[in-house]
Amino acid sequence: MNRQIKFICRKPGPKSVAIIRRDGKAVSSSATREYSFVFKSARGCYVYDADGRRYLDFAAGIAVMNVGHTNPEVMKAMARQAKIAAHAGFYDFYAELPVKFTETLLTFLPKQFDKCFLSNSGTESIEAAYKLARWHTNKKWVIAFKGCFHGRTMGSLSMTNSKPVQRERFSPFLPVKHVPFPYYYRMKMEPEECSQHCLNALEKTMKQLHGNLAAVFMEPIQGEGGYVVPPKSFVRGVRKLCNEHGALLCDDEVQAGCYRTGTFLAIENFGVLPDIVSLSKAIGGGLPLGATVASSRIMDWVPGSHANTFGGNLIACAAGISALNYMRKKKLGQNAKSVGSYMMKRLGEIRDDYEIVGDVRGLGLMIGVEIVKDKKSRKIAEKERAQILCKASEKGLILLPAGESVIRVCPPLIISKKQADQGLDIFEDAVKEVTG
């Protein structure tokens, strides 16, 4: 049965309407669309809809296009490889390009990381980390945090805890315990008080597992849960407790990694070294690519214990090598820090001027803006957030939601201060219209 088509925000142009109607007939209804934008093409920091309208992109394909859309160097690398071969079946045959991508990626990471498993997505990179942690420790339990998002396949979904609909009807799950993450704005605590509260809960849960804990999975900054930045003391405290209880610390860098926060790994901002790192999104330059990295001591599984068909895809690896080299050459981490700091300042001013903007937080170009009914109550304002997203899109700015009441700001890392100002002007106009 075809689902009813609902146009979100203002009805789009005729070409977009036609595509949306076809989508309704043929595509799974499990997808979530925040507004009726129909992607057609993109370049740099701009995307274009099916009717030719241009938008400034503050979403970057869900934090994927760090190097900008249709980056010329990445496109050339893809085209060159497409003329040679697209697929090699890397986990059954040897191939140089996946090895070269792995070698390149490892140069961006601390020296302890010298082994890499390649896959096709963020959730697969988490699945690999989960299986590796259980293999290496020979223990079954994992701890993850409330509000976290690690993916939607069954292993990663067992840890995901950001929205009820993501888990509904899919139990039973794998053995995972959830403990609080220091979302101190919502928990109405001071940062350090909240940090200690959450560490106490983590330690208590660790003790209850009686030495059968394989790993703790953590996003250094929660993504889908609301772009929640924890205190430095919390991340360091998690590392300390993992050491004390013989558990691996698995770092989910799928959304926060690849210089989005200024450093290649977001966890570097906290001065902590994890045991296993999962990466995806931006490492493929726009193509599906995932990576799970660890030391040879930890990545000690035997042949046949884990593999896949498309991991190490040749065109994806060519794009990934080019994207990684471009990020380093163009110093996109420095740009993320510089423009991100500038945007945080401007967003802070907007927060001070409007009652419905409750909190602004972030690192680099991973920024969350919490929308509330009013600053005193901090009540979530899902309706007002949706209105801001709609009005911004109608004015030519693409944004995405996160958590219950947050708007995420995650543009391509090539963005200039001038483009940042253009986008923030639109955002402020949208906020002003919603507040009346």
Protein Blocks (a to p, Z undefined) as FASTA:
>chain_A
ZZddddehjaddfklmmmmmmmmmmgcfkbccfbdcdcfbdchjbccdfkopacddfkln
oollmnoghifklmmmmmmmmmmombeolmlbccfklmmmmmmmmmmpcfklmcdcddfb
fklmmmmmmmmmmmmnopabdcddehiaebjbfklmmmpckbfklmgopaccdddddddd
ddfklnopafklmmmmmmmmmmmmmmmnnopafbdcddfbacklnopacdfklmmmmmmm
mmmnopacdddfklmgghlnopablklmnopacfbdcdehjlnoopacddddddfklmmc
cehiaccfkgoiaklmmmmmmmmmmmmmnommlmmmmmmmmmmmmmmmmmmmpmklmbdc
dehjadcddddfbfklopacfklmmmmmmmmmmnopacddehjlbccddddfkbcfklmm
mmmmmmmmmmmmmnZZ
